[in-house]
Amino acid sequence: MDALPDTVDALRAALVEARVRAAAAEAEVAQVRAERSDDQALIATLTLRIEKLQRDLYGQRSERTARLLDQLEFQLEEVEADASEDELAAEVAAKATGKTGVLRKKPARKPFPDHLPRERIVVPAPIVCPCCGSDKLCKLGETVTETLESIPRQWKVIQTVREKFACRACETISQPPAPFHVTPRGWAGPSLLAMVLFEKFGQHQPLNRQAERFAREGVPLSLSTLADQVGAVAAVLMPLHALIAAHVMAAERLHGDDTPVPVLAKGKTDTGRLWVYVRDDRPFGGQAPPAALFHYSRDRAGEHPKAHLTGWTGVLQADAYAGYNRLYEAERRPKPVLDCLCWSHARRKFFELADIATTAKRGKTAPPISPLALEAVKRIDQLFDIERAIAGHSAAHRLTIRTELSKPVVEELETWLRTHRATMSKHAPVAKAMDYMLTRWDGFTRFLSDGHICLTNNAAERALRGVALGRRSWMFAGSDRGGRRAAFMYGLITTAKLNDVDPQAWLADVLARIADLPQHRLHELLPWNWKAARQLKKAA
């Protein structure tokens, strides 16, 4: 061990040197930590990118990676925050030693949208030259730095004043007519009503949570007051909903599906159903706008789809639920509905038996992977590859490609299924998946004779996705009438989304205009017409 200095000056010098070395060591550690966090962020970014590319390239991975992508995005969020925090710590430590901290390469930011308003804040320019003191300055240009800012929501009360006048000649009192209110006792403006509706049915925020948030913002509104407005707006929008329903039911092909909805009943919850029927002609290049129609029922009895589609004929793309069977009966009037089954449902039954990733997570207790199920998934995926290539093409072109490419694949698949099914017990899991298809083969192969038909029923499943997510938030519907109101609003909001329209902005404009429009012009407020009018106005 080195001898300690024997004088005060020498001790002071040694202490200063030790402090310098300690600061340098701390800066080095901070920089190493920042570099490590940067590497972790880069790894997380590249891992997420690889998984997304693999999902796009290999359709069979799409189901397996759905949750994985969510986990990777959350992980990326955390490591990016860690990297930024460590980078700032490294910069502070580096300044103490006079060194340069680590400079992390960050992802390039996209330009801010052009439609956002710009507020110019001009930094005062120098009056004289900082070098020579001359006041003969001329402007060469400017450098603009843009910073995105958010202004907290502002509440305001609009006072509409109607002055009264009395005539001195005849003593008649006159006053302008009262302005239109969206709802009776109209204390809420259209934008506020649209926000409440979209938060409840589009963002799955129950009214009690909205009321709590409004109170924290200084605007106390009771739950009953908000609920009263929701019911009143539903009545106002009823004519528009009727137009959307007529548009959906005019289609020759519909996607149908349903999902459970808990309903409050005498201290417990029953399981109701939300049914959806989607019109979407875009896969075969159809020009009709997409739209969705929702219905609510207390149970899943087959009488409900029968009532929903009374008088309608065409092709119904759905799952193999037996409740639809009444629609396919030969004696149905005016004529039977043609059933077309979903290949995604069929593929999923095989995929669950061939999911390597899930099996690996379960460990030794997991059932063995079925080679037959894996082979079935690969064969079905050939059809999905063909369908992706012809999406958006005309029905005639789709039928030609299917006849040329898809039909041989389907015929080989049928032969393969029947051959292997004959060698298995009816209790084998893969045999049940095969029977699901083979006993309904006509419904699965109907797409080969009609280019308008889709291979899957994913359009209906996507329409119900919001309901499935919302159940975790609002837990249950308060009553049957509440379930019907939810179906009503889901239809409006989903139709707006299908047409790439902001539901909240659309609802606000509709509520502001619907009372002034005559009945024969009500179609102007339909999402697709509303969007086209705004685009024309913007172009002009």
C-alpha positions as CSV (number, residue, x, y, z in Angstrom):
1,M,0.0,0.0,0.0
2,D,1.4,3.5,-1.0
3,A,2.3,5.7,1.9
4,L,-0.1,8.6,2.7
5,P,1.2,12.1,2.2
6,D,2.6,13.6,5.3
7,T,1.7,17.2,4.7
8,V,-1.7,19.0,4.5
9,D,-1.0,20.3,0.9
10,A,-0.1,16.9,-0.3
11,L,-3.3,15.4,1.3
12,R,-5.4,18.1,-0.4
13,A,-3.8,17.3,-3.8
14,A,-4.3,13.6,-3.3
15,L,-8.0,14.2,-2.4
16,V,-8.6,16.3,-5.5
17,E,-7.0,13.7,-7.7
18,A,-9.1,10.9,-6.1
19,R,-12.2,13.0,-6.7
20,V,-11.3,13.5,-10.3
21,R,-10.7,9.8,-10.8
22,A,-14.0,8.9,-9.1
23,A,-15.9,11.4,-11.3
24,A,-14.3,9.9,-14.4
25,A,-15.1,6.4,-13.2
26,E,-18.8,7.4,-12.6
27,A,-19.0,9.0,-16.0
28,E,-17.5,5.9,-17.6
29,V,-20.0,3.6,-15.8
30,A,-22.9,5.9,-16.8
31,Q,-21.8,5.9,-20.4
32,V,-21.5,2.1,-20.4
33,R,-24.9,1.8,-18.9
34,A,-26.4,4.1,-21.5
35,E,-24.7,2.2,-24.3
36,R,-26.1,-1.1,-22.9
37,S,-29.6,0.4,-22.7
38,D,-29.2,1.6,-26.3
39,D,-28.3,-1.9,-27.4
40,Q,-31.3,-3.3,-25.6
41,A,-33.6,-0.8,-27.3
42,L,-32.1,-1.6,-30.7
43,I,-32.5,-5.4,-30.0
44,A,-36.1,-4.9,-29.0
45,T,-36.8,-2.8,-32.1
46,L,-35.3,-5.3,-34.5
47,T,-37.0,-8.2,-32.8
48,L,-40.4,-6.5,-33.1
49,R,-39.6,-5.7,-36.8
50,I,-38.6,-9.3,-37.5
51,E,-41.8,-10.7,-36.0
52,K,-44.0,-8.3,-38.0
53,L,-42.2,-9.2,-41.2
54,Q,-42.5,-12.9,-40.5
55,R,-46.2,-12.5,-39.7
56,D,-46.6,-10.8,-43.1
57,L,-44.6,-13.4,-45.0
58,Y,-46.0,-16.5,-43.3
59,G,-49.7,-16.4,-42.8
60,Q,-49.6,-19.4,-40.4
61,R,-47.7,-17.3,-37.9
62,S,-50.3,-14.6,-37.7
63,E,-52.4,-16.2,-34.9
64,R,-49.3,-17.4,-33.0
65,T,-47.7,-13.9,-32.9
66,A,-50.7,-11.8,-32.1
67,R,-50.0,-11.8,-28.4
68,L,-46.2,-11.9,-28.9
69,L,-46.4,-8.7,-30.9
70,D,-48.2,-7.0,-28.1
71,Q,-45.6,-8.1,-25.6
72,L,-42.8,-7.0,-27.8
73,E,-44.3,-3.6,-28.3
74,F,-44.7,-3.2,-24.5
75,Q,-41.1,-4.4,-24.0
76,L,-39.9,-1.9,-26.6
77,E,-41.7,0.9,-24.8
78,E,-39.9,0.0,-21.6
79,V,-36.4,-0.3,-23.0
80,E,-36.7,2.9,-25.0
81,A,-37.7,4.8,-21.8
82,D,-34.8,3.1,-20.0
83,A,-32.3,4.1,-22.7
84,S,-33.4,7.7,-22.7
85,E,-33.1,7.9,-18.9
86,D,-29.6,6.3,-18.9
87,E,-28.5,8.6,-21.7
88,L,-29.5,11.7,-19.7
89,A,-27.6,10.4,-16.7
90,A,-24.6,9.8,-18.8
91,E,-24.7,13.3,-20.2
92,V,-24.9,14.8,-16.7
93,A,-21.9,12.6,-15.5
94,A,-19.9,13.5,-18.7
95,K,-20.4,17.2,-18.1
96,A,-18.8,16.9,-14.7
97,T,-15.6,15.6,-16.3
98,G,-15.7,17.7,-19.4
99,K,-16.2,14.8,-21.8
100,T,-18.8,14.1,-24.4
101,G,-21.6,11.7,-23.4
102,V,-22.9,8.8,-25.5
103,L,-25.0,9.9,-28.5
104,R,-27.7,7.4,-29.1
105,K,-29.0,7.0,-32.7
106,K,-32.7,7.6,-32.4
107,P,-35.4,6.7,-35.0
108,A,-36.2,9.4,-37.5
109,R,-39.3,11.3,-36.7
110,K,-42.0,11.7,-39.3
111,P,-43.0,15.3,-40.2
112,F,-46.0,16.7,-38.3
113,P,-49.2,16.5,-40.2
114,D,-50.0,19.5,-42.5
115,H,-53.5,19.9,-41.1
116,L,-52.3,20.9,-37.6
117,P,-52.4,24.6,-37.0
118,R,-49.0,26.4,-36.7
119,E,-48.2,29.0,-34.1
120,R,-45.2,31.1,-35.0
121,I,-43.0,32.4,-32.1
122,V,-40.3,34.6,-33.5
123,V,-37.2,35.0,-31.3
124,P,-36.1,38.7,-31.3
125,A,-33.3,39.3,-33.7
126,P,-30.2,41.2,-32.7
127,I,-30.3,44.9,-33.3
128,V,-26.5,45.3,-33.8
129,C,-23.8,43.0,-35.0
130,P,-22.4,41.0,-32.1
131,C,-19.0,41.2,-33.7
132,C,-18.4,44.8,-34.8
133,G,-21.4,46.6,-33.3
134,S,-22.8,47.8,-36.6
135,D,-26.5,48.3,-37.0
136,K,-26.5,47.6,-40.8
137,L,-28.0,44.1,-40.6
138,C,-30.0,42.4,-43.4
139,K,-32.1,39.2,-43.2
140,L,-30.6,36.1,-44.9
141,G,-33.3,33.6,-44.0
142,E,-34.6,31.8,-40.9
143,T,-34.4,28.5,-39.2
144,V,-37.6,26.9,-38.0
145,T,-37.8,24.4,-35.2
146,E,-41.1,22.6,-34.8
147,T,-42.3,21.3,-31.4
148,L,-45.6,19.4,-31.0
149,E,-47.7,20.7,-28.1
150,S,-51.1,19.6,-26.7
151,I,-53.5,22.1,-25.2
152,P,-55.7,20.6,-22.4
153,R,-59.4,20.3,-23.2
154,Q,-61.3,23.6,-22.8
155,W,-64.9,23.8,-21.7
156,K,-67.0,26.7,-22.5
157,V,-70.6,27.8,-22.2
158,I,-72.3,29.2,-25.3
159,Q,-74.9,31.8,-24.5
160,T,-77.5,32.3,-27.2
161,V,-79.2,35.6,-26.7
162,R,-82.6,36.3,-28.3
163,E,-83.6,39.9,-27.9
164,K,-87.3,40.9,-27.6
165,F,-88.7,44.0,-29.3
166,A,-92.0,45.7,-28.9
167,C,-93.7,47.6,-31.7
168,R,-94.7,51.1,-30.6
169,A,-97.3,51.3,-33.3
170,C,-99.2,48.0,-32.6
171,E,-97.6,47.0,-29.3
172,T,-96.7,43.5,-30.8
173,I,-93.8,41.8,-29.1
174,S,-91.4,39.9,-31.5
175,Q,-88.4,37.7,-30.8
176,P,-86.2,35.5,-33.0
177,P,-87.1,31.7,-32.9
178,A,-85.2,29.6,-30.4
179,P,-82.2,27.8,-31.8
180,F,-82.3,24.1,-32.5
181,H,-81.1,21.8,-29.7
182,V,-80.0,18.3,-30.5
183,T,-81.9,16.8,-27.6
184,P,-84.8,18.0,-25.4
185,R,-83.7,20.4,-22.7
186,G,-80.7,20.9,-24.9
187,W,-77.9,21.8,-22.5
188,A,-75.2,19.9,-24.4
189,G,-73.8,20.9,-27.8
190,P,-73.3,18.4,-30.6
191,S,-69.5,18.1,-30.1
192,L,-69.9,17.3,-26.5
193,L,-72.6,14.7,-27.2
194,A,-70.5,13.1,-30.0
195,M,-67.5,12.9,-27.5
196,V,-69.7,11.2,-24.8
197,L,-71.1,8.7,-27.4
198,F,-67.7,7.8,-28.9
199,E,-66.0,7.5,-25.5
200,K,-68.8,5.1,-24.4
201,F,-69.3,3.0,-27.5
202,G,-66.0,3.6,-29.4
203,Q,-63.5,3.8,-26.6
204,H,-65.4,1.6,-24.1
205,Q,-65.4,4.2,-21.3
206,P,-68.6,3.8,-19.2
207,L,-70.5,7.0,-18.4
208,N,-69.5,6.8,-14.7
209,R,-65.8,7.0,-15.6
210,Q,-66.5,9.9,-17.9
211,A,-68.5,11.7,-15.2
212,E,-65.5,11.3,-12.8
213,R,-63.1,12.7,-15.4
214,F,-65.4,15.6,-16.1
215,A,-65.7,16.4,-12.4
216,R,-61.9,16.5,-12.1
217,E,-61.9,19.0,-14.9
218,G,-64.3,21.2,-13.1
219,V,-67.5,20.3,-14.9
220,P,-69.6,18.1,-12.6
221,L,-72.2,16.1,-14.6
222,S,-74.2,13.3,-13.0
223,L,-74.4,9.8,-14.4
224,S,-78.2,10.1,-14.9
225,T,-77.8,13.4,-16.8
226,L,-75.3,11.8,-19.2
227,A,-77.4,8.7,-19.6
228,D,-80.5,10.8,-20.4
229,Q,-78.6,12.5,-23.3
230,V,-77.3,9.2,-24.7
231,G,-80.9,7.9,-24.9
232,A,-82.1,11.1,-26.5
233,V,-79.3,11.1,-29.1
234,A,-80.1,7.5,-30.0
235,A,-83.7,8.6,-30.9
236,V,-82.4,11.5,-33.0
237,L,-80.1,9.2,-35.0
238,M,-82.7,6.6,-35.6
239,P,-83.6,7.7,-39.2
240,L,-79.9,7.6,-40.2
241,H,-79.5,4.1,-38.7
242,A,-82.5,3.0,-40.8
243,L,-80.8,4.1,-44.0
244,I,-77.6,2.2,-43.0
245,A,-79.7,-0.9,-42.2
246,A,-81.5,-0.7,-45.6
247,H,-78.1,-0.4,-47.3
248,V,-76.7,-3.5,-45.6
249,M,-79.8,-5.5,-46.3
250,A,-79.7,-4.6,-50.0
251,A,-76.4,-6.6,-50.4
252,E,-76.3,-9.9,-52.3
253,R,-73.6,-11.2,-49.9
254,L,-73.3,-10.6,-46.1
255,H,-70.8,-11.6,-43.4
256,G,-72.6,-12.7,-40.2
257,D,-71.3,-13.5,-36.8
258,D,-72.2,-13.0,-33.1
259,T,-70.4,-12.6,-29.7
260,P,-71.5,-13.0,-26.1
261,V,-72.5,-10.0,-24.1
262,P,-73.1,-10.2,-20.3
263,V,-76.4,-8.6,-19.3
264,L,-77.3,-7.6,-15.7
265,A,-80.3,-9.5,-14.4
266,K,-81.5,-9.6,-10.8
267,G,-78.2,-9.5,-9.1
268,K,-76.5,-11.7,-11.6
269,T,-75.5,-11.6,-15.3
270,D,-77.1,-13.5,-18.1
271,T,-75.3,-14.1,-21.4
272,G,-76.9,-12.1,-24.2
273,R,-75.6,-11.9,-27.8
274,L,-74.6,-9.2,-30.2
275,W,-75.1,-10.1,-33.9
276,V,-73.5,-8.4,-36.7
277,Y,-74.1,-8.4,-40.5
278,V,-71.4,-6.7,-42.6
279,R,-71.7,-5.6,-46.2
280,D,-68.2,-5.3,-47.7
281,D,-67.8,-5.6,-51.5
282,R,-64.2,-4.3,-51.6
283,P,-62.6,-7.7,-51.9
284,F,-64.1,-8.2,-55.4
285,G,-63.8,-4.5,-56.4
286,G,-67.4,-3.6,-55.6
287,Q,-68.3,0.1,-55.5
288,A,-70.9,-0.1,-52.8
289,P,-69.7,1.4,-49.5
290,P,-69.1,-1.0,-46.6
291,A,-71.4,-0.9,-43.7
292,A,-72.4,-2.9,-40.6
293,L,-75.7,-3.7,-38.9
294,F,-75.8,-4.9,-35.3
295,H,-78.6,-6.6,-33.4
296,Y,-79.0,-7.6,-29.8
297,S,-80.8,-10.6,-28.3
298,R,-81.1,-12.1,-24.8
299,D,-80.0,-15.6,-26.0
300,R,-78.5,-17.4,-29.0
301,A,-81.6,-19.1,-30.3
302,G,-81.8,-19.7,-34.1
303,E,-85.0,-17.6,-34.3
304,H,-82.9,-14.4,-34.0
305,P,-80.9,-14.7,-37.3
306,K,-84.1,-15.9,-38.9
307,A,-85.9,-12.7,-37.8
308,H,-82.9,-10.5,-38.7
309,L,-82.8,-11.7,-42.3
310,T,-86.5,-12.0,-42.9
311,G,-87.1,-11.5,-46.6
312,W,-83.4,-11.3,-47.5
313,T,-81.8,-13.7,-50.0
314,G,-78.2,-14.2,-51.0
315,V,-75.0,-15.6,-49.8
316,L,-74.3,-15.6,-46.0
317,Q,-70.7,-16.0,-45.0
318,A,-70.7,-17.3,-41.4
319,D,-69.5,-20.1,-39.1
320,A,-71.2,-23.4,-38.8
321,Y,-73.5,-22.4,-36.0
322,A,-76.7,-24.5,-36.2
323,G,-78.9,-21.4,-35.6
324,Y,-78.3,-20.3,-39.2
325,N,-79.7,-23.6,-40.5
326,R,-83.3,-22.3,-40.7
327,L,-82.1,-19.8,-43.3
328,Y,-80.8,-22.6,-45.5
329,E,-84.0,-24.7,-45.6
330,A,-85.4,-25.5,-49.0
331,E,-88.9,-24.4,-48.1
332,R,-87.8,-20.9,-46.9
333,R,-89.5,-18.0,-48.6
334,P,-88.8,-16.2,-50.8
335,K,-86.0,-18.7,-51.3
336,P,-83.2,-20.3,-49.2
337,V,-80.0,-18.4,-48.3
338,L,-76.8,-20.0,-49.6
339,D,-74.3,-20.8,-46.9
340,C,-70.6,-20.2,-47.3
341,L,-68.4,-21.3,-44.5
342,C,-65.2,-19.7,-43.2
343,W,-61.8,-21.3,-43.9
344,S,-60.3,-19.4,-41.0
345,H,-62.5,-21.3,-38.6
346,A,-61.6,-24.6,-40.2
347,R,-57.9,-23.7,-40.2
348,R,-58.0,-22.7,-36.6
349,K,-59.1,-26.1,-35.4
350,F,-56.0,-27.7,-37.1
351,F,-53.7,-24.8,-36.0
352,E,-54.5,-25.4,-32.3
353,L,-53.2,-29.0,-32.7
354,A,-50.1,-27.9,-34.6
355,D,-49.1,-24.8,-32.6
356,I,-45.4,-25.3,-31.9
357,A,-45.0,-22.2,-29.8
358,T,-47.9,-22.8,-27.5
359,T,-46.8,-26.5,-27.1
360,A,-43.3,-25.4,-26.2
361,K,-44.6,-23.0,-23.4
362,R,-46.7,-25.8,-21.8
363,G,-43.6,-27.9,-21.4
364,K,-43.7,-31.7,-20.8
365,T,-47.4,-31.7,-20.0
366,A,-48.4,-30.4,-23.4
367,P,-50.0,-32.9,-25.8
368,P,-47.8,-33.9,-28.8
369,I,-48.0,-31.9,-32.0
370,S,-50.1,-33.6,-34.7
371,P,-48.2,-34.0,-37.9
372,L,-51.5,-34.4,-39.8
373,A,-52.8,-31.1,-38.3
374,L,-49.6,-29.4,-39.3
375,E,-49.9,-30.7,-42.9
376,A,-53.5,-29.6,-43.1
377,V,-52.5,-26.0,-42.0
378,K,-49.8,-25.9,-44.7
379,R,-52.3,-27.1,-47.4
380,I,-54.9,-24.5,-46.3
381,D,-52.3,-21.8,-46.3
382,Q,-51.8,-22.3,-50.0
383,L,-55.4,-21.1,-50.5
384,F,-54.8,-18.0,-48.4
385,D,-51.7,-17.2,-50.5
386,I,-53.8,-17.3,-53.6
387,E,-56.6,-15.1,-52.1
388,R,-54.1,-12.5,-51.0
389,A,-52.9,-12.1,-54.5
390,I,-56.4,-11.5,-56.0
391,A,-57.9,-9.3,-53.2
392,G,-59.6,-6.3,-54.8
393,H,-59.8,-7.8,-58.3
394,S,-63.1,-8.2,-60.1
395,A,-65.3,-11.2,-59.4
396,A,-64.7,-12.6,-62.9
397,H,-60.9,-12.4,-62.5
398,R,-61.1,-14.0,-59.0
399,L,-63.2,-16.8,-60.3
400,T,-60.8,-17.5,-63.2
401,I,-57.8,-17.6,-60.8
402,R,-59.7,-19.8,-58.4
403,T,-60.6,-22.3,-61.1
404,E,-57.1,-22.4,-62.3
405,L,-55.2,-22.4,-59.0
406,S,-57.4,-22.9,-56.0
407,K,-59.6,-25.7,-57.3
408,P,-56.8,-28.3,-57.7
409,V,-55.6,-27.4,-54.2
410,V,-59.1,-28.0,-52.7
411,E,-59.5,-31.3,-54.6
412,E,-56.2,-32.6,-53.3
413,L,-57.0,-31.4,-49.8
414,E,-60.4,-33.3,-49.9
415,T,-58.7,-36.5,-51.1
416,W,-56.0,-36.2,-48.4
417,L,-58.6,-35.5,-45.6
418,R,-60.8,-38.4,-46.6
419,T,-57.9,-40.8,-46.9
420,H,-56.5,-40.1,-43.5
421,R,-59.9,-39.7,-41.8
422,A,-60.7,-43.3,-42.8
423,T,-57.8,-44.6,-40.7
424,M,-58.6,-42.7,-37.4
425,S,-61.0,-43.1,-34.5
426,K,-63.9,-40.6,-34.3
427,H,-62.5,-39.5,-30.9
428,A,-59.2,-38.3,-32.2
429,P,-58.8,-34.5,-31.9
430,V,-57.6,-34.2,-35.5
431,A,-60.5,-36.4,-36.7
432,K,-62.9,-33.9,-35.2
433,A,-61.2,-31.1,-37.1
434,M,-61.5,-33.1,-40.3
435,D,-65.1,-33.9,-39.7
436,Y,-65.9,-30.2,-39.2
437,M,-64.9,-29.7,-42.8
438,L,-65.9,-32.9,-44.5
439,T,-69.5,-32.9,-43.2
440,R,-69.9,-29.3,-44.6
441,W,-67.8,-29.6,-47.7
442,D,-70.4,-27.8,-50.0
443,G,-70.3,-24.7,-47.8
444,F,-66.5,-24.6,-47.7
445,T,-66.2,-25.0,-51.5
446,R,-68.9,-22.6,-52.6
447,F,-66.3,-19.9,-53.1
448,L,-64.9,-21.9,-56.1
449,S,-68.1,-21.1,-58.1
450,D,-68.6,-17.4,-57.3
451,G,-65.9,-14.7,-57.4
452,H,-68.0,-12.5,-55.1
453,I,-67.5,-14.9,-52.1
454,C,-64.6,-14.5,-49.7
455,L,-62.5,-17.3,-48.4
456,T,-63.1,-16.2,-44.8
457,N,-65.6,-14.4,-42.5
458,N,-62.9,-12.1,-41.1
459,A,-64.9,-9.0,-42.0
460,A,-67.6,-9.9,-39.4
461,E,-64.9,-10.9,-36.8
462,R,-63.2,-7.6,-37.3
463,A,-66.5,-5.7,-36.7
464,L,-66.9,-7.6,-33.4
465,R,-63.4,-7.0,-32.2
466,G,-64.3,-3.7,-30.5
467,V,-67.1,-5.5,-28.5
468,A,-64.7,-8.2,-27.4
469,L,-62.2,-5.6,-26.2
470,G,-64.9,-3.4,-24.6
471,R,-66.3,-6.2,-22.4
472,R,-63.2,-6.0,-20.2
473,S,-64.0,-2.3,-19.6
474,W,-67.8,-2.0,-19.2
475,M,-68.2,-5.6,-17.9
476,F,-71.9,-6.0,-18.8
477,A,-74.9,-4.3,-20.3
478,G,-77.4,-2.9,-17.8
479,S,-80.6,-4.2,-19.5
480,D,-82.0,-5.6,-22.7
481,R,-82.8,-2.1,-23.8
482,G,-79.2,-1.0,-23.1
483,G,-78.0,-3.9,-25.2
484,R,-80.2,-2.8,-28.1
485,R,-78.9,0.7,-27.7
486,A,-75.3,-0.5,-27.7
487,A,-76.0,-2.5,-30.9
488,F,-77.5,0.6,-32.5
489,M,-74.4,2.7,-31.7
490,Y,-71.9,0.0,-32.6
491,G,-73.5,-0.1,-36.0
492,L,-73.0,3.6,-36.6
493,I,-69.5,3.7,-35.3
494,T,-68.3,0.6,-37.1
495,T,-69.8,1.8,-40.4
496,A,-67.9,5.1,-40.0
497,K,-64.7,3.2,-39.3
498,L,-65.2,0.9,-42.3
499,N,-65.4,4.0,-44.5
500,D,-62.2,5.5,-43.0
501,V,-64.2,8.2,-41.3
502,D,-63.5,9.6,-37.8
503,P,-66.6,8.5,-35.9
504,Q,-66.5,11.4,-33.4
505,A,-66.1,14.1,-36.0
506,W,-68.8,12.5,-38.1
507,L,-71.3,12.3,-35.2
508,A,-70.6,15.9,-34.1
509,D,-71.4,17.2,-37.6
510,V,-74.4,14.9,-38.0
511,L,-75.9,16.0,-34.7
512,A,-75.4,19.6,-35.7
513,R,-77.2,19.3,-39.1
514,I,-79.7,16.4,-38.9
515,A,-82.6,18.5,-37.7
516,D,-82.2,21.1,-40.5
517,L,-82.0,18.5,-43.3
518,P,-85.3,17.4,-45.0
519,Q,-86.0,13.7,-45.1
520,H,-85.1,13.3,-48.8
521,R,-81.6,14.7,-48.1
522,L,-80.8,12.6,-45.1
523,H,-78.6,10.3,-47.2
524,E,-76.1,13.2,-47.4
525,L,-75.1,12.4,-43.8
526,L,-74.2,8.7,-44.4
527,P,-70.5,8.2,-43.7
528,W,-69.5,7.6,-47.3
529,N,-71.4,10.6,-48.6
530,W,-70.2,12.8,-45.8
531,K,-66.6,11.9,-46.5
532,A,-67.0,12.5,-50.2
533,A,-68.5,15.9,-49.6
534,R,-65.7,16.9,-47.2
535,Q,-63.1,15.8,-49.7
536,L,-64.7,17.9,-52.5
537,K,-64.9,20.9,-50.2
538,K,-61.3,20.5,-49.2
539,A,-60.2,20.2,-52.9
540,A,-62.1,23.3,-53.8
